[in-house]
């Protein structure tokens, strides 16, 4: 299905997520702001209630809005429900996450950090939890549509946001053949306090080539499973008359996944290409067919792009731009730059891509202290980021260092709203109970997605 969408629309070859794990990344997608601006940057923060989002914008423009999310990170618990007429989360996934992470947060934080294999086994136990796979998400969408008045739905424009979870640890697609053994993935997990590559102490244990191949094959099966379910969901919408020739479709992701590309696993730890370079496909009216755009773009561009689809600008400050002029071949602002940020108190990382050049900065400059580590890469000659340029690229790269600093400053200066801390005992419980998703039980935030 993804190949068909790309062939019939536009594919962005260098689209970037603004963070390497779900909650800050989707918050950037929803608000058009970089992480330090929307302030959803730790495991215990939710979006500020006054932040404009894609859903609040479209609802104010007369759209019916609905969100179906299998990921508990994108849930009312963390403020993502605002502006949606309908918001669905899997009860099972939320309840399971609640039990696991309440245990981690209140009882066993030290044990999980000292013995990361325990964390891996807990996550393994979640494999196949009902309600988190793409087929279950599709069923929830169909059930909702069956309850609604079909003619009313056709009369009002609809914005439907769907967050699938399957291409995600644990790697075990529901349609995996019975003869294929599910690998024990405990070795993939490590304390969140682990430094990022290439800092000292960052490397995790490797695996043999056969195990690595099996992991990647399992991940690919999850991608194929979601690809097929996406096609089924779109066909269901077509049959109901809710997805037609004049409608837009956007397919993207909130982060990537590491398979020991830089001595680490899973996600949340780095801003290398495998982590923040994501798919972005756009299909719809006036979108060129079969075009590939190489210029870097960002998830933050989605707010202004979707606003443009409705005929006017977002009307609130964002870091993004409308991609339509770029799609149709017109110059559109500064479309050679992309910025990402790994918000982390101990080990923050900042990334700037300019054309084919890329800078990574590990840590912040502290007056009187050591300079942060900076790595420079030429993605044309070193697409896998294995050979940093000497002296962070030399004199030519000083301009990019200055640009990166400017992005970091602007990210802090455009802080639009303070986030709020998740109250695991009352506030979140009340939010979810009021919305009818979980009977007063709140999902404490997972450590890396």
Backbone torsions as a table, in degrees:
resi	resn	phi	psi	omega
1	UNK	NA	-41.6	-178.9
2	UNK	-62.7	-40.7	177.9
3	UNK	-61.2	-39.2	179.9
4	UNK	-66.8	-43.3	178.8
5	UNK	-61.4	-42.8	179.6
6	UNK	-64.3	-40.1	-178.8
7	UNK	-67.8	-30.0	-176.8
8	UNK	-98.0	-1.8	-179.8
9	UNK	-140.4	-143.0	-178.4
10	UNK	-113.8	140.1	173.2
11	UNK	-116.9	128.7	177.0
12	UNK	-95.3	117.4	-173.7
13	UNK	-76.6	-22.5	-175.2
14	UNK	-133.0	59.0	175.4
15	UNK	-89.3	142.1	-174.7
16	UNK	-128.2	136.3	169.4
17	UNK	-78.8	153.3	-178.2
18	UNK	-89.2	-6.1	178.6
19	UNK	-155.7	158.2	-174.7
20	UNK	-93.9	12.8	172.3
21	UNK	-144.6	166.1	-160.8
22	UNK	-62.0	-52.9	-166.9
23	UNK	-61.9	-52.0	177.5
24	UNK	-67.4	-30.4	-179.3
25	UNK	-68.3	-47.3	179.2
26	UNK	-69.1	-32.4	174.7
27	UNK	-61.6	-37.7	175.2
28	UNK	-67.5	-40.4	176.4
29	UNK	-60.5	-44.9	-176.1
30	UNK	-72.1	-35.8	-172.3
31	UNK	-102.8	-19.0	-174.1
32	UNK	76.6	14.4	-177.0
33	UNK	-114.1	150.4	173.8
34	UNK	-72.6	160.1	-172.4
35	UNK	-52.4	-46.9	-178.2
36	UNK	-67.6	-15.6	178.2
37	UNK	-85.5	-42.0	176.1
38	UNK	-84.8	-15.1	169.3
39	UNK	70.4	17.6	173.7
40	UNK	-95.1	82.8	-167.0
41	UNK	-125.5	-4.0	176.2
42	UNK	-125.5	176.2	-178.1
43	UNK	-71.0	-14.6	-173.0
44	UNK	-121.8	36.2	179.0
45	UNK	-125.4	147.7	174.9
46	UNK	-124.2	156.9	-177.6
47	UNK	-60.9	142.4	175.4
48	UNK	-62.0	144.1	-172.8
49	UNK	-72.6	-11.4	-178.8
50	UNK	-102.4	5.4	-178.9
51	UNK	-76.5	124.6	172.0
52	UNK	-66.8	145.4	-180.0
53	UNK	-136.2	172.9	175.0
54	UNK	-53.9	-45.0	-175.2
55	UNK	-69.3	-41.0	178.8
56	UNK	-67.5	-36.1	178.4
57	UNK	-63.9	-49.3	-177.0
58	UNK	-69.5	-35.5	177.7
59	UNK	-62.6	-39.9	178.8
60	UNK	-68.5	-16.8	179.3
61	UNK	-99.6	13.8	173.0
62	UNK	94.0	10.2	-179.7
63	UNK	-85.2	145.2	164.3
64	UNK	-80.1	132.0	-173.5
65	UNK	-122.5	136.5	-179.3
66	UNK	-145.8	141.3	178.1
67	UNK	-130.4	133.4	175.0
68	UNK	-126.4	112.0	-173.5
69	UNK	-126.1	122.4	174.1
70	UNK	-82.6	-13.4	-176.7
71	UNK	-93.3	121.0	-179.8
72	UNK	-64.9	-14.5	174.6
73	UNK	-68.4	-32.2	178.0
74	UNK	-99.1	84.1	-172.0
75	UNK	-149.7	168.4	175.1
76	UNK	-58.8	-26.3	-180.0
77	UNK	-56.7	-28.7	-175.8
78	UNK	-118.6	21.8	170.4
79	UNK	84.1	11.6	-175.2
80	UNK	-84.1	-4.4	-175.6
81	UNK	-84.3	-12.4	-174.8
82	UNK	-62.7	136.5	178.9
83	UNK	87.2	-2.4	-179.6
84	UNK	-102.4	130.9	173.9
85	UNK	-71.6	-33.1	-179.2
86	UNK	-132.4	128.1	177.6
87	UNK	-136.3	122.3	-178.3
88	UNK	-118.4	133.8	167.4
89	UNK	-128.7	151.3	176.3
90	UNK	-68.7	122.4	175.8
91	UNK	-58.8	-41.2	-176.9
92	UNK	-63.8	-45.7	-176.9
93	UNK	-67.2	-38.0	179.2
94	UNK	-67.6	-44.4	-179.2
95	UNK	-63.9	-40.8	-179.7
96	UNK	-66.6	-43.6	179.2
97	UNK	-63.3	-40.0	178.0
98	UNK	-56.3	-50.3	-177.2
99	UNK	-62.6	-43.5	-176.6
100	UNK	-67.3	-49.3	-172.0
101	UNK	-84.2	-21.5	169.4
102	UNK	-63.7	-40.0	176.8
103	UNK	-61.9	-45.8	-178.7
104	UNK	-63.6	-45.9	-173.5
105	UNK	-70.7	-40.2	-171.5
106	UNK	-97.1	-27.3	-170.8
107	UNK	-120.9	-47.9	-163.5
108	UNK	-119.7	26.6	-179.2
109	UNK	-57.9	-45.0	-178.6
110	UNK	-65.0	-41.2	-179.0
111	UNK	-63.0	-41.9	-179.2
112	UNK	-67.0	-37.2	179.9
113	UNK	-70.3	-37.5	-179.8
114	UNK	-75.8	-32.6	-176.8
115	UNK	-128.4	77.6	-175.8
116	UNK	-59.6	-21.3	178.4
117	UNK	-62.6	-28.3	176.4
118	UNK	-61.5	-42.1	178.6
119	UNK	-62.2	-41.1	178.2
120	UNK	-61.0	-41.7	-178.7
121	UNK	-68.2	-34.6	176.8
122	UNK	-63.0	-43.8	-179.6
123	UNK	-68.0	-37.0	177.2
124	UNK	-57.6	-36.0	-178.1
125	UNK	-66.2	-18.2	-179.1
126	UNK	-85.7	-9.1	-178.1
127	UNK	-58.1	129.8	176.7
128	UNK	78.6	13.0	177.1
129	UNK	-61.0	127.1	-177.2
130	UNK	-56.4	137.8	174.8
131	UNK	98.7	-7.7	-179.0
132	UNK	-102.4	-13.7	-178.2
133	UNK	-84.5	161.9	-174.4
134	UNK	-63.0	-33.3	178.2
135	UNK	-63.9	-38.4	178.3
136	UNK	-68.6	-37.1	175.8
137	UNK	-62.4	-46.0	178.2
138	UNK	-59.6	-39.6	178.3
139	UNK	-62.5	-40.7	178.6
140	UNK	-64.0	-40.0	178.1
141	UNK	-63.5	-46.6	-179.7
142	UNK	-63.1	-40.5	179.3
143	UNK	-62.0	-42.2	177.9
144	UNK	-63.8	-45.2	-179.1
145	UNK	-64.6	-34.5	177.7
146	UNK	-63.2	-31.0	-178.2
147	UNK	-80.7	-22.7	-175.1
148	UNK	-84.0	159.8	175.0
149	UNK	-75.8	115.0	-173.0
150	UNK	-60.4	-41.3	-177.5
151	UNK	-69.4	-37.7	177.7
152	UNK	-63.7	-39.9	178.6
153	UNK	-62.1	-37.5	-179.5
154	UNK	-72.4	-28.3	-177.2
155	UNK	-76.8	-28.1	-176.3
156	UNK	-108.2	134.4	177.6
157	UNK	-60.3	143.5	-174.3
158	UNK	-119.5	131.9	169.1
159	UNK	-110.4	116.5	-178.5
160	UNK	-117.9	119.4	177.0
161	UNK	-109.3	125.6	-178.9
162	UNK	-123.2	124.9	179.0
163	UNK	-114.5	101.8	173.7
164	UNK	-80.7	160.7	-174.8
165	UNK	-124.4	-13.7	-166.2
166	UNK	-57.6	-43.4	-179.4
167	UNK	-72.4	72.1	-164.4
168	UNK	-163.9	143.7	174.1
169	UNK	-58.9	136.2	-1.1
170	UNK	-75.7	141.8	-174.2
171	UNK	-85.4	88.9	-178.3
172	UNK	-153.7	88.8	-179.9
173	UNK	-63.6	143.8	-179.6
174	UNK	-58.0	-27.4	-178.4
175	UNK	-97.2	20.0	177.4
176	UNK	-62.2	128.2	179.3
177	UNK	-55.0	143.9	-174.4
178	UNK	-61.1	-28.0	-176.4
179	UNK	-78.7	-8.5	179.6
180	UNK	-91.2	119.2	-177.4
181	UNK	-72.1	137.1	176.2
182	UNK	-80.7	118.9	-176.8
183	UNK	-67.3	145.9	170.5
184	UNK	-75.0	112.3	-174.0
185	UNK	-96.8	14.9	-177.1
186	UNK	-57.1	-33.4	-176.1
187	UNK	-68.6	-14.5	-178.6
188	UNK	-75.5	-22.1	-169.0
189	UNK	-93.6	144.7	-178.6
190	UNK	-149.9	161.2	178.5
191	UNK	-58.1	143.5	179.0
192	UNK	-67.1	-16.6	178.3
193	UNK	-77.3	-5.1	-179.6
194	UNK	-60.8	132.8	178.8
195	UNK	-64.2	154.0	176.7
196	UNK	-79.4	154.2	174.1
197	UNK	-64.2	134.4	12.4
198	UNK	-105.6	24.5	-177.8
199	UNK	-65.0	156.8	-178.3
200	UNK	-59.4	133.3	178.6
201	UNK	83.8	12.8	-174.8
202	UNK	-87.9	-26.0	-170.4
203	UNK	-71.3	134.9	174.3
204	UNK	-98.6	161.8	-179.6
205	UNK	-61.8	136.5	175.6
206	UNK	-79.6	176.0	174.8
207	UNK	-128.7	167.2	177.9
208	UNK	-72.0	163.0	-175.5
209	UNK	-59.5	-35.6	-178.6
210	UNK	-66.3	-44.4	178.9
211	UNK	-65.1	-41.4	178.9
212	UNK	-61.8	-42.4	178.8
213	UNK	-62.8	-38.6	179.2
214	UNK	-67.8	-38.5	177.3
215	UNK	-62.0	-46.7	-179.5
216	UNK	-65.6	-36.4	177.8
217	UNK	-65.3	-39.3	178.3
218	UNK	-65.3	-40.8	177.5
219	UNK	-63.4	-42.8	178.4
220	UNK	-62.2	-37.5	177.6
221	UNK	-62.9	-37.1	178.0
222	UNK	-65.9	-39.8	177.9
223	UNK	-62.9	-44.5	179.3
224	UNK	-64.4	-37.1	179.0
225	UNK	-62.4	-46.5	179.3
226	UNK	-66.9	-38.7	178.2
227	UNK	-56.2	-44.7	179.7
228	UNK	-67.8	-40.3	-179.7
229	UNK	-68.1	-35.0	175.8
230	UNK	-60.3	-44.4	177.7
231	UNK	-60.6	-40.9	179.2
232	UNK	-66.1	-40.4	179.3
233	UNK	-64.4	-43.2	179.3
234	UNK	-65.4	-38.0	178.4
235	UNK	-65.3	-38.8	176.9
236	UNK	-62.0	-42.9	178.8
237	UNK	-65.3	-38.9	177.9
238	UNK	-62.5	-45.1	-179.0
239	UNK	-59.3	-34.2	-179.9
240	UNK	-84.6	-3.1	-178.7
241	UNK	77.5	19.8	-176.2
242	UNK	-103.1	-8.3	174.8
243	UNK	-132.6	105.2	-173.1
244	UNK	-126.0	-177.8	-173.0
245	UNK	-59.2	-31.4	-176.9
246	UNK	-87.6	8.0	-176.7
247	UNK	-99.9	157.5	177.9
248	UNK	-101.3	148.4	175.1
249	UNK	-132.9	128.8	176.4
250	UNK	-123.0	129.2	177.0
251	UNK	-121.8	126.5	179.8
252	UNK	-153.3	-170.2	-178.2
253	UNK	-144.4	162.7	-178.8
254	UNK	-97.6	-16.2	176.0
255	UNK	-172.6	172.3	175.8
256	UNK	-104.1	-155.8	-175.9
257	UNK	-147.5	141.5	-179.8
258	UNK	-99.0	133.4	174.1
259	UNK	-121.7	58.9	179.7
260	UNK	63.1	26.6	176.8
261	UNK	-60.6	-36.4	177.3
262	UNK	-133.0	49.3	171.8
263	UNK	66.6	20.1	178.0
264	UNK	-140.7	169.7	-175.6
265	UNK	-123.4	167.9	172.1
266	UNK	63.4	-130.1	-176.1
267	UNK	-154.4	172.5	177.9
268	UNK	97.9	-10.6	-171.0
269	UNK	-103.8	-17.2	-171.2
270	UNK	-141.9	174.1	173.0
271	UNK	-125.1	27.1	173.4
272	UNK	-69.4	167.5	-174.3
273	UNK	-56.1	-40.7	-178.0
274	UNK	-63.8	-16.8	-177.0
275	UNK	-97.2	-41.2	-171.5
276	UNK	-114.8	-10.8	174.7
277	UNK	-85.0	120.0	-166.8
278	UNK	-127.0	162.0	173.6
279	UNK	-72.2	146.2	171.4
280	UNK	-148.4	115.0	178.9
281	UNK	-122.7	136.9	176.9
282	UNK	-130.8	131.5	-177.9
283	UNK	-135.5	137.0	177.4
284	UNK	156.5	-170.9	-176.5
285	UNK	-57.3	134.6	177.0
286	UNK	67.5	4.9	176.6
287	UNK	-84.5	123.7	179.5
288	UNK	-56.9	144.7	-175.8
289	UNK	-90.7	128.8	173.2
290	UNK	73.0	15.4	-177.0
291	UNK	-86.0	143.5	175.3
292	UNK	-118.8	128.4	-179.7
293	UNK	-109.8	124.6	-177.0
294	UNK	-90.0	-19.0	-176.5
295	UNK	-64.4	139.3	177.6
296	UNK	-61.9	136.4	173.9
297	UNK	-135.4	172.6	-172.1
298	UNK	-133.6	158.3	172.4
299	UNK	-59.7	-31.7	179.3
300	UNK	-62.4	-18.1	177.9
301	UNK	-72.2	-13.0	-173.6
302	UNK	-69.0	-33.9	-180.0
303	UNK	-61.3	-52.1	-178.1
304	UNK	-68.6	-34.2	178.9
305	UNK	-66.4	-45.3	178.5
306	UNK	-68.0	-37.7	175.5
307	UNK	-58.9	-42.5	178.7
308	UNK	-62.5	-32.0	177.5
309	UNK	-63.8	-24.0	179.2
310	UNK	-96.0	0.7	171.1
311	UNK	106.5	-6.9	177.8
312	UNK	-156.2	168.2	-175.6
313	UNK	-67.3	166.6	-177.0
314	UNK	-61.0	-39.3	179.1
315	UNK	90.2	6.1	174.9
316	UNK	-143.4	156.6	-174.2
317	UNK	-65.7	135.4	174.1
318	UNK	-140.9	169.5	173.3
319	UNK	-94.7	0.2	-172.7
320	UNK	-99.3	179.0	178.1
321	UNK	-138.9	156.6	175.3
322	UNK	-71.4	123.3	-176.4
323	UNK	-82.6	-6.5	-175.7
324	UNK	-60.9	-46.1	177.0
325	UNK	-57.3	-37.5	176.8
326	UNK	-66.2	-39.2	-178.0
327	UNK	-65.6	-34.0	-176.9
328	UNK	-98.2	10.7	171.8
329	UNK	90.1	16.1	178.2
330	UNK	-102.5	146.4	177.2
331	UNK	-61.5	141.2	-177.5
332	UNK	-147.2	82.8	174.4
333	UNK	65.0	-148.8	-175.3
334	UNK	-95.5	82.7	-174.3
335	UNK	-98.0	23.3	175.1
336	UNK	-107.1	-0.2	-173.2
337	UNK	-113.8	144.5	172.5
338	UNK	-142.8	142.0	-174.1
339	UNK	-129.9	137.0	174.4
340	UNK	-135.1	157.7	-175.1
341	UNK	-143.9	126.3	170.4
342	UNK	-98.1	97.5	-179.7
343	UNK	-72.3	119.4	-179.5
344	UNK	-158.3	125.5	-174.3
345	UNK	-60.0	-42.1	-176.4
346	UNK	-83.5	-40.6	-173.3
347	UNK	-137.2	69.9	176.3
348	UNK	-70.6	151.6	175.6
349	UNK	-132.2	144.2	177.8
350	UNK	-127.9	142.7	-177.9
351	UNK	-132.6	137.5	170.9
352	UNK	-132.0	126.4	171.3
353	UNK	-109.0	131.2	177.2
354	UNK	-129.6	106.4	-174.1
355	UNK	62.6	-123.6	178.3
356	UNK	-96.6	2.8	-179.8
357	UNK	-96.8	146.1	-176.8
358	UNK	-141.3	135.3	176.8
359	UNK	-116.5	139.0	171.4
360	UNK	-122.1	132.4	175.3
361	UNK	-121.4	125.5	-179.1
362	UNK	-104.3	110.1	-179.0
363	UNK	92.6	175.0	-178.5
364	UNK	-110.6	150.3	174.4
365	UNK	-71.7	128.0	-179.9
366	UNK	-118.3	127.6	-177.9
367	UNK	-58.3	125.5	179.9
368	UNK	83.6	-3.2	-178.4
369	UNK	-107.6	-172.4	179.2
370	UNK	-72.3	147.9	175.4
371	UNK	-69.1	143.1	177.4
372	UNK	-65.9	156.0	176.5
373	UNK	-72.5	130.3	176.1
374	UNK	-123.7	134.6	176.1
375	UNK	-120.4	138.3	178.7
376	UNK	-120.9	138.7	-178.7
377	UNK	-133.5	145.4	167.7
378	UNK	-104.2	106.6	-173.5
379	UNK	-70.4	-15.6	176.5
380	UNK	-69.7	-44.1	-177.8
381	UNK	-95.8	-17.7	-176.6
382	UNK	-138.5	66.5	-174.7
383	UNK	-64.3	-22.0	-179.4
384	UNK	-94.0	4.3	175.6
385	UNK	54.5	51.5	-179.1
386	UNK	-106.0	-12.2	-175.1
387	UNK	-132.6	83.5	178.1
388	UNK	-57.6	141.3	178.1
389	UNK	-69.0	143.3	-178.7
390	UNK	-64.0	146.1	178.6
391	UNK	54.1	37.6	178.6
392	UNK	54.3	30.0	172.7
393	UNK	101.9	-10.9	179.1
394	UNK	82.9	-166.0	-172.0
395	UNK	-61.6	-37.3	-178.1
396	UNK	-58.1	-26.5	-175.5
397	UNK	-88.3	-6.9	178.7
398	UNK	-60.9	-37.4	177.2
399	UNK	-60.4	-39.5	-179.7
400	UNK	-71.8	-33.5	173.8
401	UNK	-59.9	-43.2	179.4
402	UNK	-65.4	-39.6	177.6
403	UNK	-63.1	-41.8	178.7
404	UNK	-61.3	-44.1	177.5
405	UNK	-60.6	-39.2	178.2
406	UNK	-63.4	-43.6	177.4
407	UNK	-60.2	-44.1	-179.8
408	UNK	-61.3	-41.5	179.2
409	UNK	-67.2	-43.4	-179.4
410	UNK	-66.3	-33.9	177.2
411	UNK	-60.4	-43.5	179.9
412	UNK	-72.3	-36.4	-175.8
413	UNK	-70.8	-28.1	-177.5
414	UNK	-93.9	25.8	177.5
415	UNK	-62.4	114.7	-172.0
416	UNK	-93.3	-22.8	-174.0
417	UNK	-164.8	143.3	173.4
418	UNK	-81.9	134.1	175.3
419	UNK	-71.7	171.2	175.2
420	UNK	-120.4	150.7	178.2
421	UNK	-77.5	142.5	178.6
422	UNK	-75.6	124.2	175.7
423	UNK	-90.2	106.9	-173.3
424	UNK	-73.6	-11.0	-175.4
425	UNK	-110.8	-17.9	-177.9
426	UNK	-138.6	-58.4	-172.8
427	UNK	-60.4	-53.2	-178.3
428	UNK	-66.1	-39.8	178.9
429	UNK	-58.5	-43.1	-179.8
430	UNK	-66.1	-42.9	179.9
431	UNK	-58.0	-48.5	-176.9
432	UNK	-69.7	-37.3	179.7
433	UNK	-64.4	-43.1	179.8
434	UNK	-62.5	-33.6	-178.7
435	UNK	-85.9	-9.1	174.4
436	UNK	80.8	18.1	-178.4
437	UNK	-90.7	-46.2	177.9
438	UNK	-133.4	133.0	-174.1
439	UNK	-70.0	76.7	175.9
440	UNK	74.6	8.5	-179.2
441	UNK	-106.4	125.1	-176.6
442	UNK	-102.2	143.9	179.0
443	UNK	-86.8	105.6	173.7
444	UNK	-60.0	149.6	-171.5
445	UNK	-72.7	134.4	173.0
446	UNK	-65.0	166.0	-172.2
447	UNK	-81.9	-25.3	-176.1
448	UNK	-147.3	25.5	172.2
449	UNK	152.8	NA	NA
